[in-house]
Amino acid sequence: MPVPRFPADFVWGVSTSAFQIEGGTSEGGRGRSVWDTFTATPGRVARGENADVATDHYHRYPEDVALMSELGVDAYRFSLAWPRIQPEGRGPANPEGIAFYDRLLDALCEAGIEPVATLHHWDTPQALEDDGGWLSRDTAERFADYAAIAGERFADRVKMWIPLNEPMVTSIFGYGIGEYAPGKALLLDAIPTAHHQLLAHGRAVAALRSAGARTVGTANNHSPVRGDDPEPVEFLDALINRLFADPVLLGSYPEVLHDRLPDGFADDLPSIAAPLDFYGVNYYEPMAVRAPRSPGPLPFELSPLEGFPMTTNGSPVVPDGLRELLVLLHERYPDLPPLHITENGCSFDGIHDTERIEFLDAHLGAVHEAMTTGVDVRGYFVWSLLDNFEWSKGYAPRFGLVHVDYDTLARTPKDSFAWYRGVIERSG
Protein backbone atom coordinates (compact mmCIF):
# COMPACT_ATOMS: atom_id res chain seq x y z
CA MET A 1 0.00 0.00 0.00
CA PRO A 2 1.48 3.41 -0.92
CA VAL A 3 2.28 5.83 1.91
CA PRO A 4 -0.53 8.42 2.16
CA ARG A 5 0.21 11.96 1.10
CA PHE A 6 1.44 14.29 3.84
CA PRO A 7 1.40 18.11 3.77
CA ALA A 8 4.02 19.74 1.56
CA ASP A 9 5.72 21.34 4.59
CA PHE A 10 5.85 18.09 6.58
CA VAL A 11 9.36 17.59 8.01
CA TRP A 12 11.12 14.33 7.11
CA GLY A 13 14.14 13.41 9.20
CA VAL A 14 16.34 10.85 10.89
CA SER A 15 17.58 10.69 14.48
CA THR A 16 20.77 9.58 16.26
CA SER A 17 22.44 10.18 19.62
CA ALA A 18 26.00 11.14 20.47
CA PHE A 19 26.99 8.23 22.68
CA GLN A 20 25.58 5.68 20.26
CA ILE A 21 27.47 6.86 17.18
CA GLU A 22 30.28 9.32 17.93
CA GLY A 23 33.05 7.22 19.43
CA GLY A 24 36.16 9.29 20.13
CA THR A 25 35.35 9.02 23.83
CA SER A 26 38.88 9.92 24.90
CA GLU A 27 39.54 12.48 22.16
CA GLY A 28 39.09 16.22 21.86
CA GLY A 29 39.05 16.91 25.58
CA ARG A 30 35.84 14.96 26.13
CA GLY A 31 35.11 14.03 29.75
CA ARG A 32 33.78 10.77 31.06
CA SER A 33 30.04 10.13 31.05
CA VAL A 34 27.92 7.79 33.17
CA TRP A 35 27.66 5.52 30.13
CA ASP A 36 31.45 5.25 29.86
CA THR A 37 31.49 4.08 33.46
CA PHE A 38 28.52 1.76 32.94
CA THR A 39 29.98 0.05 29.86
CA ALA A 40 33.30 -0.43 31.67
CA THR A 41 31.56 -2.27 34.51
CA PRO A 42 31.63 -6.06 33.95
CA GLY A 43 28.24 -7.61 33.35
CA ARG A 44 26.44 -4.40 32.47
CA VAL A 45 26.53 -4.60 28.63
CA ALA A 46 26.05 -7.64 26.43
CA ARG A 47 29.32 -9.30 25.39
CA GLY A 48 31.24 -6.61 27.29
CA GLU A 49 30.86 -4.18 24.38
CA ASN A 50 31.43 -0.44 24.66
CA ALA A 51 31.03 2.74 22.62
CA ASP A 52 34.67 3.83 22.54
CA VAL A 53 34.53 3.69 18.74
CA ALA A 54 30.80 3.13 18.07
CA THR A 55 30.33 4.09 14.38
CA ASP A 56 33.19 6.63 14.55
CA HIS A 57 30.89 9.50 13.60
CA TYR A 58 33.35 11.80 15.40
CA HIS A 59 35.75 11.30 12.46
CA ARG A 60 33.34 10.17 9.74
CA TYR A 61 30.60 12.79 10.08
CA PRO A 62 31.20 14.14 6.52
CA GLU A 63 30.37 10.70 5.14
CA ASP A 64 27.24 10.54 7.30
CA VAL A 65 26.09 14.01 6.23
CA ALA A 66 26.58 12.92 2.61
CA LEU A 67 24.38 9.88 3.29
CA MET A 68 21.66 12.14 4.70
CA SER A 69 21.94 14.36 1.66
CA GLU A 70 21.52 11.31 -0.58
CA LEU A 71 18.53 10.25 1.51
CA GLY A 72 16.94 13.65 0.97
CA VAL A 73 15.90 14.39 4.56
CA ASP A 74 14.82 17.87 5.58
CA ALA A 75 16.25 17.62 9.10
CA TYR A 76 18.72 15.68 11.22
CA ARG A 77 18.07 15.16 14.91
CA PHE A 78 21.29 14.47 16.80
CA SER A 79 22.52 15.05 20.33
CA LEU A 80 25.34 17.12 21.71
CA ALA A 81 27.49 15.20 24.18
CA TRP A 82 27.44 17.19 27.42
CA PRO A 83 30.86 15.79 28.52
CA ARG A 84 32.33 16.82 25.17
CA ILE A 85 31.25 20.42 25.74
CA GLN A 86 31.73 20.53 29.53
CA PRO A 87 34.01 17.62 30.48
CA GLU A 88 33.12 17.85 34.19
CA GLY A 89 29.57 19.08 33.68
CA ARG A 90 30.43 22.57 34.88
CA GLY A 91 32.77 25.40 34.04
CA PRO A 92 33.81 26.89 30.69
CA ALA A 93 33.21 25.23 27.35
CA ASN A 94 35.80 22.85 25.94
CA PRO A 95 37.06 24.53 22.72
CA GLU A 96 37.68 21.22 20.93
CA GLY A 97 34.17 20.01 21.68
CA ILE A 98 32.67 23.27 20.43
CA ALA A 99 34.80 23.03 17.30
CA PHE A 100 33.54 19.51 16.51
CA TYR A 101 29.90 20.57 16.64
CA ASP A 102 30.71 23.72 14.67
CA ARG A 103 32.08 21.50 11.90
CA LEU A 104 29.05 19.21 12.02
CA LEU A 105 26.55 22.08 11.99
CA ASP A 106 28.34 23.82 9.14
CA ALA A 107 28.32 20.60 7.11
CA LEU A 108 24.60 20.12 7.71
CA CYS A 109 23.78 23.70 6.76
CA GLU A 110 25.90 23.48 3.61
CA ALA A 111 23.95 20.34 2.66
CA GLY A 112 20.62 22.09 3.22
CA ILE A 113 19.72 19.84 6.19
CA GLU A 114 18.15 21.54 9.20
CA PRO A 115 19.93 20.68 12.49
CA VAL A 116 17.71 19.53 15.37
CA ALA A 117 19.84 19.42 18.52
CA THR A 118 19.14 17.42 21.68
CA LEU A 119 21.15 18.57 24.68
CA HIS A 120 20.96 15.39 26.76
CA HIS A 121 20.53 11.85 25.45
CA TRP A 122 21.37 10.13 28.76
CA ASP A 123 25.15 10.81 28.77
CA THR A 124 25.39 12.82 32.00
CA PRO A 125 28.98 13.78 32.92
CA GLN A 126 30.30 11.27 35.44
CA ALA A 127 31.60 14.08 37.65
CA LEU A 128 28.02 15.27 38.20
CA GLU A 129 26.83 11.74 38.93
CA ASP A 130 29.57 11.52 41.55
CA ASP A 131 27.94 14.54 43.20
CA GLY A 132 24.47 12.99 43.18
CA GLY A 133 23.47 13.06 39.51
CA TRP A 134 19.76 13.50 38.85
CA LEU A 135 18.99 12.76 42.49
CA SER A 136 20.48 16.19 43.18
CA ARG A 137 18.66 19.42 42.39
CA ASP A 138 22.00 21.05 41.60
CA THR A 139 22.29 18.98 38.41
CA ALA A 140 19.33 20.92 37.00
CA GLU A 141 21.18 24.19 37.57
CA ARG A 142 24.34 22.81 35.96
CA PHE A 143 22.24 21.73 32.98
CA ALA A 144 20.93 25.27 32.60
CA ASP A 145 24.52 26.53 32.41
CA TYR A 146 25.29 23.94 29.73
CA ALA A 147 22.16 24.91 27.78
CA ALA A 148 23.24 28.54 27.86
CA ILE A 149 26.65 27.63 26.40
CA ALA A 150 25.09 25.52 23.66
CA GLY A 151 22.53 28.19 22.80
CA GLU A 152 25.08 30.99 22.63
CA ARG A 153 27.39 28.95 20.39
CA PHE A 154 24.93 27.20 18.10
CA ALA A 155 21.55 29.00 18.05
CA ASP A 156 22.50 30.70 14.77
CA ARG A 157 22.36 27.33 12.99
CA VAL A 158 20.21 24.94 15.04
CA LYS A 159 16.65 24.97 13.75
CA MET A 160 14.96 23.11 16.61
CA TRP A 161 16.09 22.42 20.19
CA ILE A 162 15.23 19.53 22.51
CA PRO A 163 16.66 19.87 26.03
CA LEU A 164 16.09 16.29 27.23
CA ASN A 165 15.52 13.04 25.39
CA GLU A 166 13.25 10.56 27.17
CA PRO A 167 13.75 11.55 30.81
CA MET A 168 11.52 8.56 31.65
CA VAL A 169 14.30 6.21 30.54
CA THR A 170 16.91 7.91 32.70
CA SER A 171 14.59 7.83 35.73
CA ILE A 172 13.04 4.39 35.36
CA PHE A 173 15.75 2.39 33.60
CA GLY A 174 18.77 4.27 34.96
CA TYR A 175 17.76 4.96 38.56
CA GLY A 176 14.68 2.77 39.06
CA ILE A 177 15.68 -0.70 37.87
CA GLY A 178 19.35 -0.23 36.99
CA GLU A 179 19.27 -1.66 33.48
CA TYR A 180 20.83 1.55 32.12
CA ALA A 181 23.41 3.99 33.46
CA PRO A 182 24.01 4.93 36.21
CA GLY A 183 22.75 1.48 37.17
CA LYS A 184 20.86 2.20 40.40
CA ALA A 185 17.86 0.15 41.55
CA LEU A 186 15.78 2.57 43.63
CA LEU A 187 12.36 1.57 42.25
CA LEU A 188 9.83 4.30 43.14
CA ASP A 189 12.47 6.19 45.14
CA ALA A 190 13.85 7.20 41.73
CA ILE A 191 10.91 9.57 41.14
CA PRO A 192 12.82 12.67 42.40
CA THR A 193 15.11 12.22 39.36
CA ALA A 194 12.08 12.85 37.15
CA HIS A 195 11.39 16.17 38.87
CA HIS A 196 15.00 17.28 38.68
CA GLN A 197 15.15 16.43 34.97
CA LEU A 198 11.93 18.33 34.35
CA LEU A 199 13.31 21.29 36.27
CA ALA A 200 16.43 21.06 34.09
CA HIS A 201 14.15 21.09 31.05
CA GLY A 202 12.42 24.26 32.25
CA ARG A 203 15.68 26.00 33.10
CA ALA A 204 17.12 25.00 29.72
CA VAL A 205 14.10 26.32 27.81
CA ALA A 206 14.63 29.71 29.43
CA ALA A 207 18.39 29.65 28.79
CA LEU A 208 17.97 28.66 25.14
CA ARG A 209 15.38 31.36 24.48
CA SER A 210 17.65 33.95 26.12
CA ALA A 211 20.43 32.83 23.77
CA GLY A 212 18.25 33.35 20.70
CA ALA A 213 16.89 29.84 20.11
CA ARG A 214 13.94 30.06 17.73
CA THR A 215 12.10 26.76 18.23
CA VAL A 216 12.24 24.81 21.49
CA GLY A 217 10.38 21.63 22.40
CA THR A 218 10.94 18.27 24.05
CA ALA A 219 11.12 14.55 23.20
CA ASN A 220 9.29 12.18 25.52
CA ASN A 221 8.94 8.46 25.09
CA HIS A 222 5.29 7.44 25.34
CA SER A 223 3.54 4.08 25.38
CA PRO A 224 -0.17 3.37 25.49
CA VAL A 225 -0.83 1.15 28.53
CA ARG A 226 -3.13 -1.82 28.13
CA GLY A 227 -4.66 -4.19 30.66
CA ASP A 228 -7.91 -5.47 32.15
CA ASP A 229 -7.45 -4.03 35.65
CA PRO A 230 -7.84 -0.22 35.71
CA GLU A 231 -5.76 0.40 38.84
CA PRO A 232 -2.40 -0.93 37.58
CA VAL A 233 -3.13 0.57 34.12
CA GLU A 234 -3.67 4.01 35.63
CA PHE A 235 -0.61 3.74 37.87
CA LEU A 236 1.77 2.67 35.08
CA ASP A 237 0.32 5.34 32.78
CA ALA A 238 1.01 7.93 35.48
CA LEU A 239 4.54 6.59 36.01
CA ILE A 240 5.79 6.35 32.43
CA ASN A 241 3.62 8.87 30.58
CA ARG A 242 1.90 11.49 32.73
CA LEU A 243 4.82 11.97 35.17
CA PHE A 244 6.79 13.47 32.27
CA ALA A 245 4.03 15.09 30.21
CA ASP A 246 1.60 16.55 32.77
CA PRO A 247 4.08 18.97 34.38
CA VAL A 248 5.18 20.29 30.98
CA LEU A 249 1.72 20.49 29.39
CA LEU A 250 -0.60 21.01 32.38
CA GLY A 251 1.65 22.46 35.07
CA SER A 252 0.82 19.65 37.51
CA TYR A 253 1.83 16.14 38.50
CA PRO A 254 -0.38 13.04 38.72
CA GLU A 255 -1.73 13.07 42.26
CA VAL A 256 -0.92 9.39 42.79
CA LEU A 257 2.81 10.26 42.67
CA HIS A 258 2.81 13.39 44.85
CA ASP A 259 4.15 11.64 47.95
CA ARG A 260 7.23 10.50 46.02
CA LEU A 261 8.25 13.96 44.76
CA PRO A 262 10.76 16.27 46.46
CA ASP A 263 9.49 18.78 49.01
CA GLY A 264 8.49 22.07 47.40
CA PHE A 265 8.04 20.54 43.95
CA ALA A 266 5.04 22.74 43.22
CA ASP A 267 7.21 25.87 43.35
CA ASP A 268 9.09 24.65 40.27
CA LEU A 269 6.05 23.92 38.13
CA PRO A 270 5.78 27.38 36.50
CA SER A 271 9.33 26.99 35.18
CA ILE A 272 8.72 23.40 34.03
CA ALA A 273 5.53 24.39 32.21
CA ALA A 274 7.07 27.13 30.06
CA PRO A 275 5.26 27.18 26.68
CA LEU A 276 6.85 25.06 23.95
CA ASP A 277 6.91 25.42 20.18
CA PHE A 278 6.49 21.68 19.60
CA TYR A 279 6.13 18.45 21.51
CA GLY A 280 8.27 15.49 20.45
CA VAL A 281 6.88 11.95 20.68
CA ASN A 282 9.14 8.89 20.66
CA TYR A 283 7.14 5.71 20.07
CA TYR A 284 8.20 2.09 19.88
CA GLU A 285 5.50 -0.11 21.44
CA PRO A 286 2.56 -0.22 23.87
CA MET A 287 2.93 -1.78 27.33
CA ALA A 288 0.66 -4.30 29.04
CA VAL A 289 0.16 -4.50 32.79
CA ARG A 290 -1.75 -6.46 35.40
CA ALA A 291 -2.21 -6.48 39.15
CA PRO A 292 0.74 -8.08 40.98
CA ARG A 293 0.28 -11.78 41.61
CA SER A 294 2.10 -11.51 44.95
CA PRO A 295 2.86 -8.61 47.33
CA GLY A 296 5.83 -6.50 46.30
CA PRO A 297 7.23 -2.98 46.13
CA LEU A 298 5.24 -2.04 42.99
CA PRO A 299 1.45 -1.87 42.58
CA PHE A 300 1.60 -3.44 39.11
CA GLU A 301 3.26 -6.22 37.15
CA LEU A 302 4.24 -6.02 33.49
CA SER A 303 2.79 -8.65 31.21
CA PRO A 304 3.69 -9.56 27.61
CA LEU A 305 1.76 -8.22 24.65
CA GLU A 306 0.82 -11.33 22.73
CA GLY A 307 -0.36 -11.88 19.17
CA PHE A 308 1.99 -9.41 17.45
CA PRO A 309 5.12 -9.92 15.32
CA MET A 310 8.36 -9.17 17.14
CA THR A 311 11.49 -7.23 16.22
CA THR A 312 14.95 -8.69 16.78
CA ASN A 313 15.11 -6.43 19.84
CA GLY A 314 12.14 -8.26 21.36
CA SER A 315 9.57 -5.50 20.83
CA PRO A 316 6.04 -6.19 19.57
CA VAL A 317 5.15 -4.42 16.32
CA VAL A 318 1.93 -2.49 17.01
CA PRO A 319 1.48 0.36 14.50
CA ASP A 320 -2.02 1.21 15.72
CA GLY A 321 -0.50 1.95 19.11
CA LEU A 322 1.02 5.07 17.58
CA ARG A 323 -2.35 6.27 16.28
CA GLU A 324 -3.88 5.46 19.68
CA LEU A 325 -1.15 7.40 21.46
CA LEU A 326 -1.38 10.49 19.27
CA VAL A 327 -5.15 10.67 19.69
CA LEU A 328 -4.78 10.18 23.45
CA LEU A 329 -2.29 13.05 23.74
CA HIS A 330 -4.55 15.26 21.60
CA GLU A 331 -7.52 14.55 23.85
CA ARG A 332 -5.67 14.65 27.17
CA TYR A 333 -3.87 17.99 26.69
CA PRO A 334 -6.06 20.89 25.47
CA ASP A 335 -3.08 23.18 24.75
CA LEU A 336 -0.89 20.54 23.13
CA PRO A 337 1.68 22.17 20.83
CA PRO A 338 2.24 20.82 17.31
CA LEU A 339 3.68 17.32 17.44
CA HIS A 340 6.75 15.79 15.83
CA ILE A 341 7.43 12.06 15.86
CA THR A 342 11.01 12.51 17.04
CA GLU A 343 11.78 8.76 17.12
CA ASN A 344 10.14 5.73 15.54
CA GLY A 345 11.98 2.70 14.31
CA CYS A 346 12.76 -0.98 14.75
CA SER A 347 15.53 -3.53 14.92
CA PHE A 348 15.78 -6.05 12.08
CA ASP A 349 18.80 -7.76 10.55
CA GLY A 350 20.09 -7.68 7.00
CA ILE A 351 20.54 -5.13 4.25
CA HIS A 352 17.46 -6.42 2.42
CA ASP A 353 15.25 -5.36 5.34
CA THR A 354 11.71 -5.84 4.13
CA GLU A 355 10.47 -6.04 7.72
CA ARG A 356 11.72 -2.51 8.46
CA ILE A 357 10.02 -1.16 5.35
CA GLU A 358 6.76 -2.79 6.42
CA PHE A 359 7.19 -1.40 9.95
CA LEU A 360 7.81 2.18 8.80
CA ASP A 361 5.08 2.04 6.18
CA ALA A 362 2.52 0.89 8.74
CA HIS A 363 3.57 3.47 11.33
CA LEU A 364 3.45 6.31 8.83
CA GLY A 365 -0.05 5.13 7.98
CA ALA A 366 -0.92 5.33 11.68
CA VAL A 367 0.44 8.89 11.86
CA HIS A 368 -1.60 9.92 8.85
CA GLU A 369 -4.74 8.33 10.28
CA ALA A 370 -4.29 10.31 13.50
CA MET A 371 -3.83 13.48 11.46
CA THR A 372 -7.14 12.91 9.67
CA THR A 373 -8.87 13.00 13.07
CA GLY A 374 -7.41 16.41 13.88
CA VAL A 375 -4.06 15.61 15.52
CA ASP A 376 -1.49 18.24 14.47
CA VAL A 377 1.65 16.32 13.48
CA ARG A 378 4.33 18.32 11.66
CA GLY A 379 7.21 15.88 11.18
CA TYR A 380 8.56 12.32 11.38
CA PHE A 381 12.10 11.23 12.30
CA VAL A 382 13.17 7.63 11.73
CA TRP A 383 15.29 6.00 14.40
CA SER A 384 17.92 5.65 13.20
CA LEU A 385 20.20 6.78 10.39
CA LEU A 386 22.87 4.21 11.29
CA ASP A 387 23.19 0.90 13.04
CA ASN A 388 24.76 1.84 16.36
CA PHE A 389 25.54 1.00 19.98
CA GLU A 390 22.20 -0.01 21.49
CA TRP A 391 22.94 0.67 25.17
CA SER A 392 22.97 -2.39 27.42
CA LYS A 393 22.32 -4.70 24.45
CA GLY A 394 25.50 -3.61 22.68
CA TYR A 395 25.75 -3.88 18.91
CA ALA A 396 23.39 -6.81 18.26
CA PRO A 397 20.17 -4.83 17.61
CA ARG A 398 20.31 -3.01 14.27
CA PHE A 399 18.01 0.00 13.98
CA GLY A 400 19.68 1.78 11.06
CA LEU A 401 18.58 2.68 7.57
CA VAL A 402 22.31 2.28 6.89
CA HIS A 403 24.17 -0.92 7.75
CA VAL A 404 27.48 -0.49 9.60
CA ASP A 405 30.17 -3.18 9.43
CA TYR A 406 31.63 -2.88 12.92
CA ASP A 407 34.96 -4.36 11.81
CA THR A 408 35.59 -1.92 8.95
CA LEU A 409 33.00 0.79 9.82
CA ALA A 410 31.89 0.70 6.18
CA ARG A 411 28.40 2.14 5.63
CA THR A 412 25.97 0.38 3.27
CA PRO A 413 22.48 1.80 2.68
CA LYS A 414 19.77 -0.82 3.23
CA ASP A 415 16.66 -1.34 1.14
CA SER A 416 14.76 0.73 3.72
CA PHE A 417 17.08 3.66 2.93
CA ALA A 418 15.96 3.61 -0.71
CA TRP A 419 12.34 3.15 0.34
CA TYR A 420 12.42 6.14 2.72
CA ARG A 421 14.13 8.25 0.05
CA GLY A 422 11.23 7.43 -2.24
CA VAL A 423 8.71 8.41 0.42
CA ILE A 424 10.41 11.79 0.83
CA GLU A 425 10.66 12.35 -2.93
CA ARG A 426 6.97 11.58 -3.48
CA SER A 427 6.02 13.95 -0.67
CA GLY A 428 7.42 16.83 -2.71
Secondary structure as UniProt FT lines:
FT   TURN            8..9
FT   STRAND          11..15
FT   HELIX           18..21
FT   TURN            25..26
FT   TURN            28..29
FT   HELIX           34..39
FT   TURN            42..43
FT   HELIX           46..48
FT   TURN            54..55
FT   HELIX           57..71
FT   STRAND          75..79
FT   HELIX           82..85
FT   TURN            87..88
FT   HELIX           95..110
FT   TURN            111..112
FT   STRAND          114..120
FT   HELIX           126..130
FT   TURN            131..132
FT   HELIX           133..135
FT   HELIX           138..154
FT   TURN            155..157
FT   STRAND          160..165
FT   HELIX           167..168
FT   HELIX           169..176
FT   TURN            181..182
FT   HELIX           187..190
FT   HELIX           191..210
FT   TURN            211..212
FT   STRAND          219..221
FT   STRAND          225..226
FT   HELIX           230..237
FT   HELIX           238..242
FT   HELIX           243..249
FT   HELIX           255..260
FT   TURN            263..264
FT   HELIX           265..268
FT   HELIX           269..272
FT   STRAND          279..282
FT   STRAND          287..290
FT   STRAND          301..303
FT   TURN            312..313
FT   HELIX           319..332
FT   TURN            334..335
FT   STRAND          339..344
FT   HELIX           354..372
FT   TURN            373..374
FT   STRAND          377..383
FT   HELIX           391..393
FT   TURN            394..395
FT   STRAND          402..404
FT   TURN            406..408
FT   STRAND          411..413
FT   HELIX           415..427
//
